[in-house]
Amino acid sequence: DLLPEAEHPTERDDALTRRRIASLGFLALGPKMLAEPDKEKERVDVVDEQLDVVAKAFLGQTVACARCHDHKFDPVSQADYFAMSGVFRSVSTFDNIATVGRVAQRPLATAAEVKRSDDWRAEAKRLDEARDQSRESLRALERRMNAARWSVALTGAALSGAAPTAELPAGGPARSSANPLGEALAAAARDASAAMPERDAFRGARAARETHEKSRPADLPRTLVVKESKVDETPLHDRGDHTQPKGDPIARAVPSVLERALPGPRFPADRSGRLELARWMADPENPLTARVAANRLWTWHFGIGLVDTPSNFGVLGSAPSHPELLDYLARRFAREKWSMKAMHRLIMTSATYRQSSATHAELPDFDPDNRLLSRFPRRRVEAEIIRDAVLAASGALDTTMGGTLLGAGDHDYVTNDQSGNAARYDSNRRSVYLPVIRNAMFGLFTAFDYPDASAPIDCRPRTVVAPQALFFMNAPFVDAAAKRIAETLAATTRDSDERVREAFRRTLARDPDAREHEESRDFLAGLERSGLAGADALTRLCHALLSTNEFVTIE
């Protein structure tokens, strides 16, 4: 948000602007005690979380450990912590920090798109006011005319001795000449359709507003952001307690130990310094940022990084298994202008990535954990991929892009004792669109080590426990997928051998070997001899294949 937009933007420039705005959510996300009565504590806790995540994510440093005292292991002092925290203290994360705080939001749109929306709303407001003013003028004129008409009518009725009545004469208002009240009603009826400048003005104003409504632009999506605030440098807090400041405010700075390799940025007196800190971290000569990023990319592809503590490059972190390779990847990443796509391509086309996972006798016995990557590491895929793979194998995966499955409105409570659970997990959309409700997690995610969504995590744990096998055996979600696969196979071919081969192809992406093929045929035959219908037997086979370890493992 601190970078200027292009003067004559193209569609690509506009897309880049939206991505930049969306990236502000990196600081806005995270756990927050929105109803914290001590608002200053809420603020410093948010700053602590932001500093911790930024330092770990980009620098591989546990700077937040120095909030209460000097870091016990790394050369990071408490003064370093509060110097760096000044950048984040100078940023506002909330639109409102009252009883229940509200995190800041802004339209996910370019300045031109926001201006078009604002201009439309301003014109709509002007037309609303013009219409309302015309309506009020017409009503005021009608009230005056009716008052005068009824005054004459009532006066005439009193002079003639006629009883006041508001009923029309039997012959209609046009034939009444003796009844003053009837005369008044007849005149009012004629006025309702007669041409009047005020009535014409109201109709014109109403039509103009209706025409303008037809050009209403779509509501702009909104995203969580942070905003610039006044510069706020703070002294040390004794034991990290915000109620016990001591000494003079500490000027904003990066940890002094990091300035030995790259001088720290100069922070402006009138801005938070976010832009300067980001540019310092993204400097190609920064010894940490490129290495940390390259190591994370490697971790995502191989399941374990060259440094197997991706968020801790400090004293307690692990030493790199291939230091020269890490240095090469870091330099290459910076030279490729920080292109993650280029790094993905480099890693995935390498001989190391294209190795088999098979073990054989010639492998070195001094590397039982495969840290030297003499073969591709076998690993179970993440929970989201497991769910999507089950749906894809059954042909039910909905690949529609965009949108949300969360029915709750903005700032609504998603789960509580009154509203219940607004999350929907019965959709066939990809898992990336499923709601992540921390206290009402999807069952498959819970079984397969989905992490705590309230805290950042660098590597997901991978457990092997009985509930995972039980989920695949008993979950209606898996049973329904197996039934869909069986129905497709039954409709495709009547040949039992071909059905077995196609079941393996759909679930395990390979043909069965001779033993597997024979055992699968025997399995189907045995079920049918026991009285199970052929379709149900085929469903059982598909269910068994979905439940194999191979289905959830990358090899």
NORTA-V168352 format. One line per field, one symbol per residue. phi: phi as a letter, one per 20 degrees, with the letter a starting at -180 (. if undefined). A space follows every 50 residues. Layout:
phi->???
//
This chain:
phi->.eeffffcfefffffffffffffffgeffofbefdffefffgffffffff fffffffddmcefffefeaggfcefceffffffffgfefeceddfbdfgd fcffcbfebfffffffffffffffffffffffffffffffffffffffff fffffffffemfffbdefffenffeecedfffgfffffffffdffcgfff ffffffffffffffdgfffffccfbdcfcffcecffdflmefecfbnegd ffaegfffffebgffeeffdcfngfffffffefgeffdgfffffffgfff ednbefdecgdbeefefefffcfffffffffffffelmeffffgffffef fffefeefebffffeecfemfelfbfffbfffgffffffffffemdfeeg ennbdeffffmffecafeemdefddeeeffffeffddgdbfggffffdmf fffebfbecffceccggffffffdfggffffffffffffffebdffffff ffffffedlbefffffffffffffffffffoffgffffffffffffefff fdcec
//
